[in-house]
Amino acid sequence: MIRVTDAEYLGDLRVRLEFSDGASGIADLRGRLSGPTFRPLNEPEFFRQFELSDHTIHWPNGADFAPEHLWDLVAQTDPTNNIVQRSGG
């Protein structure tokens, strides 16, 4: 199981993430935060309140993302990532 091992807020709803498989990169969540649970994250002051749990990042209102989703998002959106294609994911 992949885990988020470190997270740093970069501004503009972007987070630099490191994963348990050694991969890292930037997750850009702009335009991806809709619905009642995720809409509050569009406010930068609320977004930056995320915390690293034992496997992913989460916010005070209970919002979180599966670490596999964040890994895929980094792989798709950050051209500087060091993502290597996961097998069996």
N, CA, C and O atoms as a printed pandas DataFrame, in Angstrom:
     atom_number atom_name residue_name chain_id  residue_number  x_coord  y_coord  z_coord
0              1         N          MET        A               1    0.837   -1.179    0.000
1              2        CA          MET        A               1    0.000    0.000    0.000
2              3         C          MET        A               1    0.883    1.245    0.000
3              4         O          MET        A               1    1.813    1.354    0.799
4              5         N          ILE        A               2    0.592    2.165   -0.886
5              6        CA          ILE        A               2    1.349    3.406   -0.961
6              7         C          ILE        A               2    0.855    4.357    0.129
7              8         O          ILE        A               2   -0.329    4.368    0.468
8              9         N          ARG        A               3    1.774    5.152    0.671
9             10        CA          ARG        A               3    1.441    6.125    1.717
10            11         C          ARG        A               3    2.083    7.461    1.384
11            12         O          ARG        A               3    3.136    7.515    0.750
12            13         N          VAL        A               4    1.445    8.528    1.815
13            14        CA          VAL        A               4    2.066    9.843    1.760
14            15         C          VAL        A               4    2.938    9.945    2.999
15            16         O          VAL        A               4    2.452    9.768    4.116
16            17         N          THR        A               5    4.229   10.232    2.811
17            18        CA          THR        A               5    5.152   10.292    3.938
18            19         C          THR        A               5    5.550   11.714    4.315
19            20         O          THR        A               5    6.057   11.941    5.414
20            21         N          ASP        A               6    5.327   12.680    3.414
21            22        CA          ASP        A               6    5.621   14.071    3.727
22            23         C          ASP        A               6    4.778   14.946    2.818
23            24         O          ASP        A               6    4.482   14.577    1.682
24            25         N          ALA        A               7    4.393   16.116    3.330
25            26        CA          ALA        A               7    3.571   17.045    2.563
26            27         C          ALA        A               7    3.939   18.470    2.944
27            28         O          ALA        A               7    4.098   18.788    4.122
28            29         N          GLU        A               8    4.073   19.323    1.935
29            30        CA          GLU        A               8    4.420   20.724    2.155
30            31         C          GLU        A               8    3.507   21.602    1.315
31            32         O          GLU        A               8    3.417   21.422    0.101
32            33         N          TYR        A               9    2.838   22.541    1.945
33            34        CA          TYR        A               9    1.970   23.479    1.239
34            35         C          TYR        A               9    2.808   24.440    0.417
35            36         O          TYR        A               9    3.754   25.034    0.933
36            37         N          LEU        A              10    2.474   24.600   -0.857
37            38        CA          LEU        A              10    3.227   25.480   -1.747
38            39         C          LEU        A              10    2.476   26.746   -2.119
39            40         O          LEU        A              10    3.052   27.647   -2.730
40            41         N          GLY        A              11    1.202   26.831   -1.762
41            42        CA          GLY        A              11    0.366   27.955   -2.182
42            43         C          GLY        A              11   -0.452   27.570   -3.395
43            44         O          GLY        A              11   -0.178   26.566   -4.053
44            45         N          ASP        A              12   -1.466   28.381   -3.686
45            46        CA          ASP        A              12   -2.315   28.166   -4.864
46            47         C          ASP        A              12   -2.891   26.756   -4.940
47            48         O          ASP        A              12   -2.991   26.181   -6.024
48            49         N          LEU        A              13   -3.274   26.193   -3.777
49            50        CA          LEU        A              13   -3.892   24.861   -3.707
50            51         C          LEU        A              13   -2.980   23.765   -4.265
51            52         O          LEU        A              13   -3.442   22.797   -4.868
52            53         N          ARG        A              14   -1.687   23.942   -4.050
53            54        CA          ARG        A              14   -0.699   22.951   -4.481
54            55         C          ARG        A              14    0.075   22.440   -3.273
55            56         O          ARG        A              14    0.371   23.189   -2.342
56            57         N          VAL        A              15    0.399   21.144   -3.308
57            58        CA          VAL        A              15    1.117   20.497   -2.220
58            59         C          VAL        A              15    2.227   19.640   -2.810
59            60         O          VAL        A              15    1.991   18.843   -3.718
60            61         N          ARG        A              16    3.447   19.810   -2.286
61            62        CA          ARG        A              16    4.544   18.902   -2.656
62            63         C          ARG        A              16    4.403   17.681   -1.769
63            64         O          ARG        A              16    4.337   17.795   -0.545
64            65         N          LEU        A              17    4.357   16.503   -2.394
65            66        CA          LEU        A              17    4.142   15.247   -1.672
66            67         C          LEU        A              17    5.313   14.297   -1.881
67            68         O          LEU        A              17    5.929   14.263   -2.946
68            69         N          GLU        A              18    5.601   13.538   -0.851
69            70        CA          GLU        A              18    6.532   12.422   -0.954
70            71         C          GLU        A              18    5.769   11.173   -0.560
71            72         O          GLU        A              18    4.909   11.199    0.320
72            73         N          PHE        A              19    6.103   10.071   -1.234
73            74        CA          PHE        A              19    5.382    8.813   -1.039
74            75         C          PHE        A              19    6.313    7.718   -0.535
75            76         O          PHE        A              19    7.535    7.808   -0.653
76            77         N          SER        A              20    5.712    6.700    0.021
77            78        CA          SER        A              20    6.473    5.600    0.617
78            79         C          SER        A              20    7.302    4.825   -0.398
79            80         O          SER        A              20    8.224    4.108   -0.010
80            81         N          ASP        A              21    7.001    4.950   -1.680
81            82        CA          ASP        A              21    7.782    4.255   -2.697
82            83         C          ASP        A              21    8.947    5.100   -3.205
83            84         O          ASP        A              21    9.640    4.707   -4.144
84            85         N          GLY        A              22    9.166    6.277   -2.576
85            86        CA          GLY        A              22   10.247    7.156   -2.974
86            87         C          GLY        A              22    9.857    8.198   -4.011
87            88         O          GLY        A              22   10.643    9.097   -4.307
88            89         N          ALA        A              23    8.677    8.092   -4.556
89            90        CA          ALA        A              23    8.208    9.063   -5.538
90            91         C          ALA        A              23    7.887   10.377   -4.847
91            92         O          ALA        A              23    7.567   10.399   -3.659
92            93         N          SER        A              24    7.975   11.481   -5.599
93            94        CA          SER        A              24    7.606   12.784   -5.068
94            95         C          SER        A              24    7.219   13.693   -6.216
95            96         O          SER        A              24    7.569   13.445   -7.370
96            97         N          GLY        A              25    6.495   14.743   -5.886
97            98        CA          GLY        A              25    6.091   15.712   -6.884
98            99         C          GLY        A              25    5.003   16.598   -6.345
99           100         O          GLY        A              25    4.649   16.514   -5.169
100          101         N          ILE        A              26    4.467   17.450   -7.196
101          102        CA          ILE        A              26    3.478   18.437   -6.801
102          103         C          ILE        A              26    2.089   17.986   -7.225
103          104         O          ILE        A              26    1.849   17.648   -8.385
104          105         N          ALA        A              27    1.175   17.989   -6.250
105          106        CA          ALA        A              27   -0.240   17.737   -6.530
106          107         C          ALA        A              27   -0.917   19.096   -6.641
107          108         O          ALA        A              27   -0.961   19.851   -5.669
108          109         N          ASP        A              28   -1.439   19.407   -7.809
109          110        CA          ASP        A              28   -2.143   20.669   -8.049
110          111         C          ASP        A              28   -3.632   20.373   -7.971
111          112         O          ASP        A              28   -4.186   19.705   -8.845
112          113         N          LEU        A              29   -4.278   20.869   -6.926
113          114        CA          LEU        A              29   -5.687   20.561   -6.698
114          115         C          LEU        A              29   -6.617   21.669   -7.173
115          116         O          LEU        A              29   -7.823   21.610   -6.935
116          117         N          ARG        A              30   -6.068   22.677   -7.841
117          118        CA          ARG        A              30   -6.915   23.745   -8.383
118          119         C          ARG        A              30   -7.899   23.155   -9.376
119          120         O          ARG        A              30   -7.529   22.374  -10.252
120          121         N          GLY        A              31   -9.171   23.546   -9.223
121          122        CA          GLY        A              31  -10.215   23.082  -10.126
122          123         C          GLY        A              31  -10.684   21.665   -9.854
123          124         O          GLY        A              31  -11.496   21.138  -10.615
124          125         N          ARG        A              32  -10.202   21.034   -8.796
125          126        CA          ARG        A              32  -10.551   19.650   -8.489
126          127         C          ARG        A              32  -11.306   19.510   -7.175
127          128         O          ARG        A              32  -11.533   18.399   -6.697
128          129         N          LEU        A              33  -11.696   20.644   -6.594
129          130        CA          LEU        A              33  -12.293   20.619   -5.269
130          131         C          LEU        A              33  -13.746   21.073   -5.330
131          132         O          LEU        A              33  -14.040   22.258   -5.171
132          133         N          SER        A              34  -14.643   20.136   -5.561
133          134        CA          SER        A              34  -16.064   20.461   -5.636
134          135         C          SER        A              34  -16.848   19.520   -4.730
135          136         O          SER        A              34  -16.318   18.526   -4.231
136          137         N          GLY        A              35  -18.083   19.844   -4.535
137          138        CA          GLY        A              35  -18.933   19.049   -3.657
138          139         C          GLY        A              35  -18.830   19.552   -2.227
139          140         O          GLY        A              35  -17.896   20.279   -1.889
140          141         N          PRO        A              36  -19.769   19.175   -1.397
141          142        CA          PRO        A              36  -19.838   19.728   -0.045
142          143         C          PRO        A              36  -18.611   19.461    0.822
143          144         O          PRO        A              36  -18.265   20.297    1.656
144          145         N          THR        A              37  -17.954   18.338    0.651
145          146        CA          THR        A              37  -16.790   18.022    1.479
146          147         C          THR        A              37  -15.550   18.772    1.025
147          148         O          THR        A              37  -14.771   19.240    1.856
148          149         N          PHE        A              38  -15.358   18.892   -0.278
149          150        CA          PHE        A              38  -14.124   19.468   -0.805
150          151         C          PHE        A              38  -14.211   20.965   -1.106
151          152         O          PHE        A              38  -13.176   21.628   -1.178
152          153         N          ARG        A              39  -15.405   21.511   -1.282
153          154        CA          ARG        A              39  -15.550   22.932   -1.624
154          155         C          ARG        A              39  -14.844   23.858   -0.632
155          156         O          ARG        A              39  -14.218   24.822   -1.071
156          157         N          PRO        A              40  -14.913   23.615    0.695
157          158        CA          PRO        A              40  -14.215   24.512    1.630
158          159         C          PRO        A              40  -12.702   24.576    1.403
159          160         O          PRO        A              40  -12.064   25.552    1.796
160          161         N          LEU        A              41  -12.127   23.559    0.781
161          162        CA          LEU        A              41  -10.685   23.533    0.538
162          163         C          LEU        A              41  -10.247   24.567   -0.493
163          164         O          LEU        A              41   -9.056   24.852   -0.615
164          165         N          ASN        A              42  -11.203   25.134   -1.241
165          166        CA          ASN        A              42  -10.872   26.167   -2.211
166          167         C          ASN        A              42  -10.434   27.468   -1.541
167          168         O          ASN        A              42   -9.851   28.333   -2.194
168          169         N          GLU        A              43  -10.705   27.613   -0.256
169          170        CA          GLU        A              43  -10.251   28.777    0.502
170          171         C          GLU        A              43   -8.808   28.502    0.960
171          172         O          GLU        A              43   -8.580   27.577    1.739
172          173         N          PRO        A              44   -7.849   29.282    0.492
173          174        CA          PRO        A              44   -6.441   29.002    0.817
174          175         C          PRO        A              44   -6.157   28.858    2.309
175          176         O          PRO        A              44   -5.375   27.992    2.702
176          177         N          GLU        A              45   -6.769   29.681    3.141
177          178        CA          GLU        A              45   -6.500   29.589    4.580
178          179         C          GLU        A              45   -6.979   28.252    5.151
179          180         O          GLU        A              45   -6.348   27.704    6.055
180          181         N          PHE        A              46   -8.082   27.729    4.632
181          182        CA          PHE        A              46   -8.561   26.428    5.085
182          183         C          PHE        A              46   -7.711   25.308    4.469
183          184         O          PHE        A              46   -7.358   24.347    5.151
184          185         N          PHE        A              47   -7.389   25.437    3.188
185          186        CA          PHE        A              47   -6.613   24.406    2.500
186          187         C          PHE        A              47   -5.295   24.140    3.218
187          188         O          PHE        A              47   -4.886   22.988    3.366
188          189         N          ARG        A              48   -4.631   25.203    3.664
189          190        CA          ARG        A              48   -3.308   25.039    4.268
190          191         C          ARG        A              48   -3.366   24.385    5.643
191          192         O          ARG        A              48   -2.320   24.128    6.238
192          193         N          GLN        A              49   -4.558   24.109    6.165
193          194        CA          GLN        A              49   -4.707   23.459    7.466
194          195         C          GLN        A              49   -4.617   21.937    7.396
195          196         O          GLN        A              49   -4.898   21.264    8.387
196          197         N          PHE        A              50   -4.231   21.381    6.247
197          198        CA          PHE        A              50   -4.147   19.923    6.147
198          199         C          PHE        A              50   -3.097   19.395    7.112
199          200         O          PHE        A              50   -2.169   20.102    7.506
200          201         N          GLU        A              51   -3.269   18.146    7.474
201          202        CA          GLU        A              51   -2.297   17.442    8.310
202          203         C          GLU        A              51   -1.981   16.116    7.657
203          204         O          GLU        A              51   -2.787   15.564    6.908
204          205         N          LEU        A              52   -0.817   15.620    7.944
205          206        CA          LEU        A              52   -0.415   14.304    7.461
206          207         C          LEU        A              52   -0.878   13.276    8.481
207          208         O          LEU        A              52   -0.486   13.320    9.647
208          209         N          SER        A              53   -1.715   12.351    8.028
209          210        CA          SER        A              53   -2.149   11.266    8.905
210          211         C          SER        A              53   -1.192   10.109    8.712
211          212         O          SER        A              53   -0.073   10.304    8.236
212          213         N          ASP        A              54   -1.608    8.920    9.069
213          214        CA          ASP        A              54   -0.700    7.782    8.929
214          215         C          ASP        A              54   -0.536    7.321    7.488
215          216         O          ASP        A              54    0.318    6.479    7.213
216          217         N          HIS        A              55   -1.335    7.852    6.551
217          218        CA          HIS        A              55   -1.179    7.388    5.169
218          219         C          HIS        A              55   -1.492    8.438    4.103
219          220         O          HIS        A              55   -1.204    8.214    2.928
220          221         N          THR        A              56   -2.080    9.586    4.486
221          222        CA          THR        A              56   -2.436   10.598    3.495
222          223         C          THR        A              56   -2.578   11.943    4.176
223          224         O          THR        A              56   -2.307   12.071    5.370
224          225         N          ILE        A              57   -3.005   12.958    3.417
225          226        CA          ILE        A              57   -3.285   14.251    4.019
226          227         C          ILE        A              57   -4.783   14.373    4.244
227          228         O          ILE        A              57   -5.586   13.857    3.466
228          229         N          HIS        A              58   -5.142   15.056    5.310
229          230        CA          HIS        A              58   -6.563   15.262    5.603
230          231         C          HIS        A              58   -6.758   16.649    6.203
231          232         O          HIS        A              58   -5.814   17.270    6.692
232          233         N          TRP        A              59   -8.009   17.123    6.156
233          234        CA          TRP        A              59   -8.366   18.456    6.620
234          235         C          TRP        A              59   -9.307   18.362    7.807
235          236         O          TRP        A              59   -9.906   17.312    8.042
236          237         N          PRO        A              60   -9.449   19.468    8.572
237          238        CA          PRO        A              60  -10.284   19.439    9.769
238          239         C          PRO        A              60  -11.744   19.064    9.532
239          240         O          PRO        A              60  -12.403   18.580   10.452
240          241         N          ASN        A              61  -12.262   19.273    8.332
241          242        CA          ASN        A              61  -13.659   18.936    8.051
242          243         C          ASN        A              61  -13.840   17.477    7.630
243          244         O          ASN        A              61  -14.946   17.076    7.267
244          245         N          GLY        A              62  -12.776   16.683    7.674
245          246        CA          GLY        A              62  -12.862   15.264    7.317
246          247         C          GLY        A              62  -12.495   14.954    5.877
247          248         O          GLY        A              62  -12.439   13.785    5.496
248          249         N          ALA        A              63  -12.243   15.971    5.072
249          250        CA          ALA        A              63  -11.857   15.742    3.673
250          251         C          ALA        A              63  -10.478   15.097    3.625
251          252         O          ALA        A              63   -9.586   15.451    4.396
252          253         N          ASP        A              64  -10.316   14.149    2.712
253          254        CA          ASP        A              64   -9.005   13.563    2.436
254          255         C          ASP        A              64   -9.036   12.924    1.060
255          256         O          ASP        A              64  -10.094   12.779    0.447
256          257         N          PHE        A              65   -7.878   12.551    0.593
257          258        CA          PHE        A              65   -7.735   11.878   -0.692
258          259         C          PHE        A              65   -6.992   10.574   -0.477
259          260         O          PHE        A              65   -6.065   10.509    0.330
260          261         N          ALA        A              66   -7.389    9.545   -1.187
261          262        CA          ALA        A              66   -6.647    8.290   -1.145
262          263         C          ALA        A              66   -5.228    8.567   -1.625
263          264         O          ALA        A              66   -5.040    9.296   -2.598
264          265         N          PRO        A              67   -4.228    7.997   -0.960
265          266        CA          PRO        A              67   -2.853    8.257   -1.389
266          267         C          PRO        A              67   -2.602    7.821   -2.831
267          268         O          PRO        A              67   -1.794    8.437   -3.527
268          269         N          GLU        A              68   -3.274    6.780   -3.284
269          270        CA          GLU        A              68   -3.115    6.331   -4.675
270          271         C          GLU        A              68   -3.626    7.395   -5.649
271          272         O          GLU        A              68   -3.053    7.594   -6.721
272          273         N          HIS        A              69   -4.710    8.076   -5.265
273          274        CA          HIS        A              69   -5.251    9.151   -6.100
274          275         C          HIS        A              69   -4.243   10.305   -6.175
275          276         O          HIS        A              69   -3.997   10.848   -7.252
276          277         N          LEU        A              70   -3.671   10.671   -5.043
277          278        CA          LEU        A              70   -2.672   11.738   -5.035
278          279         C          LEU        A              70   -1.450   11.350   -5.857
279          280         O          LEU        A              70   -0.903   12.183   -6.580
280          281         N          TRP        A              71   -1.015   10.099   -5.757
281          282        CA          TRP        A              71    0.129    9.605   -6.528
282          283         C          TRP        A              71   -0.165    9.747   -8.022
283          284         O          TRP        A              71    0.664   10.247   -8.782
284          285         N          ASP        A              72   -1.362    9.300   -8.435
285          286        CA          ASP        A              72   -1.751    9.401   -9.847
286          287         C          ASP        A              72   -1.835   10.858  -10.294
287          288         O          ASP        A              72   -1.443   11.192  -11.413
288          289         N          LEU        A              73   -2.348   11.727   -9.419
289          290        CA          LEU        A              73   -2.455   13.144   -9.741
290          291         C          LEU        A              73   -1.072   13.749   -9.957
291          292         O          LEU        A              73   -0.872   14.504  -10.909
292          293         N          VAL        A              74   -0.126   13.433   -9.097
293          294        CA          VAL        A              74    1.247   13.912   -9.271
294          295         C          VAL        A              74    1.820   13.389  -10.586
295          296         O          VAL        A              74    2.459   14.135  -11.329
296          297         N          ALA        A              75    1.594   12.125  -10.869
297          298        CA          ALA        A              75    2.119   11.524  -12.102
298          299         C          ALA        A              75    1.560   12.211  -13.345
299          300         O          ALA        A              75    2.260   12.341  -14.350
300          301         N          GLN        A              76    0.306   12.649  -13.283
301          302        CA          GLN        A              76   -0.353   13.262  -14.439
302          303         C          GLN        A              76   -0.029   14.740  -14.597
303          304         O          GLN        A              76    0.023   15.235  -15.723
304          305         N          THR        A              77    0.192   15.459  -13.497
305          306        CA          THR        A              77    0.220   16.913  -13.585
306          307         C          THR        A              77    1.562   17.565  -13.315
307          308         O          THR        A              77    1.712   18.754  -13.597
308          309         N          ASP        A              78    2.535   16.859  -12.786
309          310        CA          ASP        A              78    3.816   17.493  -12.456
310          311         C          ASP        A              78    4.912   16.953  -13.361
311          312         O          ASP        A              78    5.377   15.830  -13.165
312          313         N          PRO        A              79    5.333   17.740  -14.351
313          314        CA          PRO        A              79    6.361   17.257  -15.278
314          315         C          PRO        A              79    7.723   17.072  -14.619
315          316         O          PRO        A              79    8.602   16.439  -15.203
316          317         N          THR        A              80    7.920   17.612  -13.411
317          318        CA          THR        A              80    9.207   17.472  -12.730
318          319         C          THR        A              80    9.198   16.337  -11.723
319          320         O          THR        A              80   10.177   16.155  -10.999
320          321         N          ASN        A              81    8.115   15.565  -11.657
321          322        CA          ASN        A              81    8.026   14.499  -10.645
322          323         C          ASN        A              81    9.063   13.406  -10.891
323          324         O          ASN        A              81    9.631   13.300  -11.978
324          325         N          ASN        A              82    9.293   12.608   -9.874
325          326        CA          ASN        A              82   10.163   11.443  -10.050
326          327         C          ASN        A              82    9.338   10.166   -9.897
327          328         O          ASN        A              82    9.777    9.189   -9.291
328          329         N          ILE        A              83    8.143   10.204  -10.459
329          330        CA          ILE        A              83    7.218    9.079  -10.422
330          331         C          ILE        A              83    7.670    8.013  -11.404
331          332         O          ILE        A              83    7.997    8.310  -12.553
332          333         N          VAL        A              84    7.686    6.791  -10.952
333          334        CA          VAL        A              84    7.923    5.635  -11.816
334          335         C          VAL        A              84    6.615    4.861  -11.830
335          336         O          VAL        A              84    6.032    4.625  -10.772
336          337         N          GLN        A              85    6.148    4.468  -12.987
337          338        CA          GLN        A              85    4.854    3.800  -13.102
338          339         C          GLN        A              85    4.702    2.674  -12.100
339          340         O          GLN        A              85    5.537    1.773  -12.029
340          341         N          ARG        A              86    3.631    2.730  -11.329
341          342        CA          ARG        A              86    3.343    1.672  -10.366
342          343         C          ARG        A              86    2.863    0.428  -11.108
343          344         O          ARG        A              86    2.228    0.526  -12.158
344          345         N          SER        A              87    3.167   -0.718  -10.562
345          346        CA          SER        A              87    2.630   -1.947  -11.136
346          347         C          SER        A              87    1.542   -2.474  -10.228
347          348         O          SER        A              87    1.670   -2.428   -9.004
348          349         N          GLY        A              88    0.488   -2.968  -10.810
349          350        CA          GLY        A              88   -0.590   -3.564  -10.052
350          351         C          GLY        A              88   -1.425   -2.576   -9.267
351          352         O          GLY        A              88   -2.135   -2.984   -8.348
352          353         N          GLY        A              89   -1.369   -1.262   -9.595
353          354        CA          GLY        A              89   -2.088   -0.255   -8.821
354          355         C          GLY        A              89   -3.339    0.075   -9.436
355          356         O          GLY        A              89   -4.080    0.911   -8.918
